[in-house]
Amino acid sequence: MQEPLISILTPFKNTEAFLPECLDSIINQTYSNWELIIADDGSTDKSTTIVENYAQKDKRIKLLTNKGNGIIEALRHAYNNSKGQLITRMDSDDIMTPNKLEVLSSLLLEKGEAHIAIGQVRYFSKTGVGAGYKSYETWLNMLTKTGSNYSEIYKECVIPSPCWMLHRDDLNKIDAFNPNTYPEDYDLIFRCYENDINCIPCNKVIHHWRDYSSRTSRTHEHYAENHFLDLKLHYFLKLNYDGSRPLAIWGAGNKGKTVAKKLIAKEIPFYWICDNPKKIGKDIYGKTLLNFDYLKELDNPQSIITVANSKAQIEIRQYMSTQGMNAMRDYFFFC
């Protein structure tokens, strides 16, 4: 029985320094029945020429020119020109391990539709990987090992954008790349969560994720923190917020203040609590900050936690546990 066709969708723009390694890693896959739909998003360097040369040698590589502008339109254009039963995404500056497609497709075909296959990742950089990215890698891989990615979906994007695979029917079900919402990778995963697309556990590192100073996710306004908070709050209010229960914001740092302003603008009532004695009792945006013990006075509350400190987060989890509260039902970490 022939292996199903995998469509690899890859937008690129001015990544000439990295494309050969990326393309070689795709060509050298142990799984051979794939097509690479690679869309040029307005390159001004030698990237297009590099891809053209590869496409002449390997007919599985199909070069397109993005008719619009930006990653979403490039992905949409690539997807509309793809034919595979299984769909995955690849970044033009990254590297696949030789077994990546084999691992993802095996997991997905075993579990069937209504599942997303994911794999563990490893950051690499010529200048060394910073502590923040290393911590993110460890956190992602910990979730992926058990398939519990959605359990912390409001913290950060819980599935790496270039390391997932879906059945075409499931990607269509969640509206594929049609929403013009950035960050597009995070929005896609929220739609998987919304539509009960189950994460398949994986204990293998199958993708090498390159970090460098001019990476799009580091430099483009679409990936600024305010966009992440907008997305988190949008899906929280849509999927997990229970308007019949009192809502509390825990924390009065920058993120807490931003969430508070957004809730006020939406005319959604909330209580604002913290454990910082310097802030308790203060008035911010017309709201008085309350001691965290006030949570006990509320009848069956939900809480948005905007406290970033990892030690404080452990203490908050312990406190919530003593109150009989559960994550992703009663409280939600937004950082």
C-alpha positions, 0 to 999 in steps of 0.5 A: 500500500502506497504511503499517503502524500504529505504536503509540506507548506513553506513560505520564505523571504530572504533566507538565502543563508539557510535555505540549502540546509532546509531543503537538503533536510527535506530531500533526505527524509526517510519518508519519500512521498511528499511534495514541497509547496514553497511560496516566495513572499517577496524575496530580494536576495538569492533565495528564489534562485536557490529554490529554482535550482532545487526544483529543477533537480527534484520535481517534488518541489513546487515553487510559487510566488505569493500573490498577497503579502505576508506569511498567512497569505503565503501559507494560504496560497501554498495550501490551495495549490497542495494535493496531500492527504496529510499537511505539515508546515516547515520554516525555510530557516530550520532543519528537519531530522531525517525521520521527521515526516516518518514519525509524524505521519506514523503517529497521525495514521495510527490515531486517525482524524481529529488528531494532530501529530506533534514532535519535540524540538531543539533550538540552535544558534551560532551565537548560542541559545538564550535562557528564555528560548531554552526554557521555552524548548524545555516547556514545549517538549515536556507538554509534547511528551505527554500530549498535554499541550492544551493544558497550558495553552493560554501561557504561550503557543503550545505547539511549535509552528513548524512541527505538526501534521494534520489530516487535510479534512481536519485542517479544512474543518478548522478553516486552515489558513483563512483567518487573517489573525496574527500570530497565525501559528498560535491562532491555528492551535487555538482553533485545534483546541476549539475543535477538539483536535487531540494532541498525540504524545511524542518523545522524539526530537524531530525538528531543529529550530534556528534562532537568530536576531532577524527572525520574523518572530523576533522582529515583526510587529505581528508577533509583539506581546500585545497580539498574543494577549489579544489572542489569548483573551479572545479565545478565553472569552469565547471558549472558557469564560463563564459569565455566570461566575465572578472573574478575577485577575491575579497580578498587577504588572504590565500584563495584568494591567493590559488584560484589565484595560481590555476587559474594561473596554469590553465592559466585562466585570472583574475583581483585581487581586494581588499579593504585593502589599505595595499595590493592595488597596491602590486604585488603577483604572478605577479598580481597587486592588484586593488581597489575594485572600479576597478570592475566598469571598467570591462564589465559584470564581474564575481567575486569569493569572498574569504573574510571570515569576515561576516560583510565584506560579508554583505557590499560586497553583498550590494555593488554588489546589487548597481551594479545590480549584482546577487549572483550565476550569477555574484558573488560567495562566496567561504567562 
